[in-house]
Amino acid sequence: MTCEVCNLPSYDGLDDLNFFLDNCEEQVPESQRLLALDIALKSTPARWWGTLKNNIGGWQECQRLI
């Protein structure tokens, strides 16, 4: 058994979707792509929040952005 750390492609909804999909095809074996996609998309809200939370003026603006 081997342990390998890899940097999975991620998609935040802002970048070019085709670029993200091409990275998945290059970096992730076909048999594991759906799992990688599941991980990449689940972490997207946390990255979005971490990036924008200091720039949101209040609850009303947050609701609009979400």
C-alpha positions in Angstrom: 0.0 0.0 0.0 1.3 3.4 -0.9 0.3 6.8 0.3 0.4 9.7 -2.2 -0.5 13.3 -1.6 -1.9 15.0 -4.6 -3.2 18.4 -5.4 -6.7 17.8 -6.8 -8.1 20.3 -9.3 -10.6 22.7 -7.8 -13.4 24.8 -9.3 -14.7 27.9 -7.6 -17.3 28.8 -10.3 -15.3 31.8 -11.4 -12.6 30.2 -13.5 -13.0 28.7 -17.0 -14.9 25.5 -16.6 -13.1 23.9 -19.6 -9.7 24.6 -18.0 -10.9 22.8 -14.8 -12.2 19.8 -16.7 -9.0 19.5 -18.7 -7.0 19.6 -15.5 -9.2 16.8 -14.1 -8.5 14.7 -17.2 -4.8 15.3 -17.0 -4.3 14.8 -13.2 -7.0 12.3 -12.1 -7.3 8.7 -13.4 -10.6 8.2 -15.1 -11.8 5.7 -12.5 -11.5 8.4 -9.8 -12.7 11.5 -11.6 -16.2 11.5 -10.1 -14.8 11.2 -6.6 -12.4 14.1 -7.3 -15.3 16.2 -8.7 -17.3 15.5 -5.6 -14.4 16.7 -3.4 -13.7 19.8 -5.6 -17.3 21.0 -5.6 -18.0 20.3 -1.9 -15.1 22.6 -0.9 -16.2 25.4 -3.2 -18.5 27.3 -0.8 -15.8 27.4 1.9 -13.3 28.9 -0.6 -15.9 31.4 -1.8 -16.7 32.5 1.8 -13.0 32.7 2.7 -12.3 34.9 -0.3 -15.2 37.3 0.0 -16.3 37.4 3.7 -14.2 40.5 4.5 -15.7 42.4 1.6 -19.4 41.8 2.3 -21.0 44.8 3.9 -23.8 43.0 5.8 -26.4 40.4 5.9 -28.5 41.8 3.1 -25.5 41.9 0.7 -24.5 38.4 1.8 -28.0 37.1 0.9 -27.9 38.8 -2.4 -24.5 37.3 -3.3 -25.4 33.8 -2.2 
